[in-house]
Amino acid sequence: MNTPNTPRPSRSGGSMKVFLALLFGGLAVLALRVFTAPDGGFFTMLLPVLGGALVAAAIALLVVRERRERKAMTESERNQPDQGMPL
């Protein structure tokens, strides 16, 4: 249980790296769609779908991580109002 004076354990950067890779991968696929010819056929439809799937996976990763962090909090920590940005 964390008290106000106990420092929180640091997060590992693994999930953030995966999130950034998925996000930039999705954006790169969507940008690649712009450069394909209008008569690209199958790839004209496939590339936006792949890009959207990668961005959706990145959003899902954020939601799962946020829920995991919230579940690890005590009841009193969950009920506290947001403190805003640190100075």
PAGU-637886 format. One record per residue: residue number from 0; z, y, x of N, C-alpha, C, O in turn. Coordinates in steps of 0.05 Angstrom, whole numbers, plus 5000, padded with zeros to 4 digits. Layout:
N
R num n_c3 n_c2 n_c1 ca_c3 ca_c2 ca_c1 c_c3 c_c2 c_c1 o_c3 o_c2 o_c1
R NUM    Z    Y    X     Z     Y     X    Z    Y    X    Z    Y    X
...
//
This chain:
87
R num n_c3 n_c2 n_c1 ca_c3 ca_c2 ca_c1 c_c3 c_c2 c_c1 o_c3 o_c2 o_c1
R   0 5000 4977 5017  5000  5000  5000 5000 5025 5018 5016 5026 5037
R   1 4983 5044 5012  4981  5068  5028 4999 5090 5017 4998 5095 4993
R   2 5016 5102 5034  5031  5125  5025 5017 5149 5035 4999 5147 5051
R   3 5024 5173 5025  5010  5197  5034 5010 5202 5064 4991 5214 5074
R   4 5030 5192 5078  5032  5196  5107 5017 5175 5123 5013 5178 5147
R   5 5010 5153 5110  4997  5131  5124 4967 5137 5126 4954 5142 5105
R   6 4956 5136 5150  4927  5141  5152 4911 5118 5140 4919 5095 5142
R   7 4889 5124 5127  4872  5104  5115 4857 5089 5137 4850 5101 5157
R   8 4852 5064 5133  4836  5049  5153 4807 5060 5153 4796 5068 5133
R   9 4796 5061 5177  4769  5072  5179 4749 5052 5169 4752 5028 5170
R  10 4727 5063 5157  4706  5046  5146 4687 5038 5168 4683 5052 5188
R  11 4677 5014 5165  4656  5006  5183 4630 5018 5175 4626 5023 5151
R  12 4613 5024 5193  4588  5038  5187 4566 5018 5179 4543 5027 5176
R  13 4572 4993 5175  4552  4973  5169 4538 4978 5142 4513 4978 5141
R  14 4553 4984 5121  4541  4988  5095 4525 5014 5095 4505 5016 5081
R  15 4534 5034 5110  4519  5060  5110 4493 5056 5125 4473 5068 5117
R  16 4492 5040 5145  4467  5035  5159 4447 5020 5141 4423 5026 5141
R  17 4457 5001 5126  4440  4987  5107 4430 5006 5086 4406 5005 5079
R  18 4447 5023 5075  4439  5042  5055 4417 5061 5066 4397 5065 5053
R  19 4421 5071 5090  4401  5089  5102 4375 5075 5107 4353 5086 5103
R  20 4376 5050 5116  4352  5034  5120 4337 5030 5094 4312 5033 5093
R  21 4351 5023 5073  4338  5019  5047 4327 5045 5036 4305 5045 5025
R  22 4342 5066 5039  4333  5092  5028 4308 5102 5043 4288 5109 5030
R  23 4308 5102 5069  4285  5111  5084 4262 5092 5082 4238 5100 5081
R  24 4267 5066 5079  4246  5047  5074 4232 5052 5048 4208 5051 5046
R  25 4248 5057 5027  4237  5063  5001 4221 5088 5001 4199 5090 4989
R  26 4231 5109 5014  4217  5134  5015 4191 5131 5032 4171 5144 5025
R  27 4192 5115 5053  4168  5111  5069 4146 5097 5053 4123 5103 5055
R  28 4154 5077 5037  4135  5063  5020 4123 5082 4999 4099 5081 4994
R  29 4140 5099 4987  4130  5118  4968 4111 5138 4981 4091 5146 4969
R  30 4117 5147 5005  4100  5166  5019 4074 5152 5027 4053 5164 5027
R  31 4075 5127 5034  4051  5112  5041 4032 5110 5017 4008 5109 5019
R  32 4044 5109 4993  4028  5108  4968 4011 5133 4966 3988 5131 4955
R  33 4021 5156 4975  4005  5180  4973 3980 5179 4990 3959 5190 4983
R  34 3982 5165 5012  3959  5164  5031 3939 5141 5025 3918 5139 5038
R  35 3946 5125 5005  3927  5104  4998 3905 5116 4981 3909 5135 4967
R  36 3881 5103 4982  3859  5113  4966 3864 5108 4936 3877 5089 4929
R  37 3853 5125 4919  3858  5122  4890 3846 5095 4880 3856 5085 4860
R  38 3826 5084 4893  3815  5059  4884 3826 5036 4901 3812 5016 4907
R  39 3851 5038 4909  3864  5018  4926 3868 4991 4912 3874 4972 4926
R  40 3865 4990 4886  3868  4964  4872 3897 4955 4870 3914 4970 4860
R  41 3902 4931 4879  3928  4919  4876 3950 4935 4890 3972 4938 4880
R  42 3944 4945 4914  3964  4960  4930 3971 4986 4917 3993 4997 4921
R  43 3953 4997 4900  3959  5022  4886 3983 5018 4868 3999 5036 4864
R  44 3986 4995 4856  4008  4989  4838 4032 4977 4853 4055 4981 4846
R  45 4026 4961 4874  4047  4947  4888 4065 4965 4904 4090 4962 4904
R  46 4054 4984 4918  4070  5002  4936 4091 5018 4921 4114 5019 4930
R  47 4084 5031 4898  4106  5045  4884 4128 5027 4874 4151 5035 4873
R  48 4120 5003 4866  4140  4984  4856 4159 4976 4879 4183 4975 4875
R  49 4148 4971 4902  4165  4963  4925 4183 4987 4933 4207 4983 4939
R  50 4172 5011 4933  4188  5034  4940 4210 5039 4920 4233 5044 4928
R  51 4204 5036 4895  4225  5039  4874 4246 5018 4876 4270 5024 4872
R  52 4238 4994 4883  4258  4972  4886 4276 4977 4909 4300 4972 4908
R  53 4266 4988 4931  4283  4994  4955 4302 5017 4949 4325 5015 4957
R  54 4293 5037 4935  4311  5059  4928 4332 5050 4908 4355 5057 4910
R  55 4324 5033 4889  4344  5022  4870 4365 5005 4884 4388 5006 4877
R  56 4356 4990 4904  4375  4974  4920 4395 4992 4935 4418 4985 4937
R  57 4385 5014 4945  4403  5033  4959 4423 5045 4940 4447 5047 4947
R  58 4415 5052 4916  4433  5063  4896 4454 5042 4888 4478 5048 4885
R  59 4445 5017 4884  4463  4995  4877 4484 4991 4899 4507 4985 4893
R  60 4476 4993 4924  4494  4990  4946 4516 5011 4945 4539 5006 4950
R  61 4508 5036 4939  4527  5057  4937 4547 5052 4914 4572 5056 4918
R  62 4538 5043 4892  4555  5038  4869 4575 5016 4875 4599 5018 4869
R  63 4565 4994 4887  4583  4972  4893 4604 4980 4913 4627 4973 4910
R  64 4596 4995 4933  4616  5004  4953 4637 5023 4941 4660 5021 4947
R  65 4628 5041 4924  4647  5059  4911 4666 5044 4893 4690 5051 4893
R  66 4656 5025 4878  4674  5009  4861 4694 4993 4877 4717 4990 4870
R  67 4685 4982 4900  4703  4967  4918 4725 4985 4928 4749 4977 4929
R  68 4718 5009 4937  4738  5028  4947 4758 5036 4925 4782 5038 4930
R  69 4747 5041 4901  4765  5049  4879 4784 5026 4871 4807 5031 4864
R  70 4774 5001 4872  4791  4978  4865 4813 4975 4885 4835 4965 4878
R  71 4808 4982 4910  4828  4979  4931 4850 5000 4929 4872 4997 4942
R  72 4846 5021 4914  4866  5042  4911 4889 5033 4893 4885 5015 4876
R  73 4912 5045 4896  4934  5039  4878 4929 5054 4852 4912 5072 4851
R  74 4944 5048 4832  4941  5060  4805 4946 5091 4807 4932 5106 4794
R  75 4966 5099 4822  4972  5127  4824 4950 5142 4839 4944 5165 4833
R  76 4938 5130 4859  4915  5143  4874 4891 5146 4856 4877 5166 4857
R  77 4886 5126 4839  4863  5127  4821 4866 5149 4800 4846 5161 4792
R  78 4890 5155 4792  4895  5174  4771 4897 5203 4781 4899 5221 4764
R  79 4897 5207 4807  4899  5234  4818 4872 5248 4814 4851 5236 4817
R  80 4873 5274 4809  4848  5289  4807 4835 5292 4835 4848 5290 4855
R  81 4809 5296 4835  4794  5299  4859 4804 5324 4874 4808 5345 4862
R  82 4807 5321 4901  4816  5344  4917 4794 5362 4927 4799 5382 4939
R  83 4769 5354 4922  4747  5371  4931 4740 5366 4961 4750 5347 4973
R  84 4724 5384 4971  4715  5381  4999 4738 5390 5018 4752 5410 5013
R  85 4742 5375 5039  4762  5383  5059 4752 5408 5074 4728 5411 5078
R  86 4771 5424 5083  4763  5448  5097 4757 5443 5126 4750 5462 5141
//
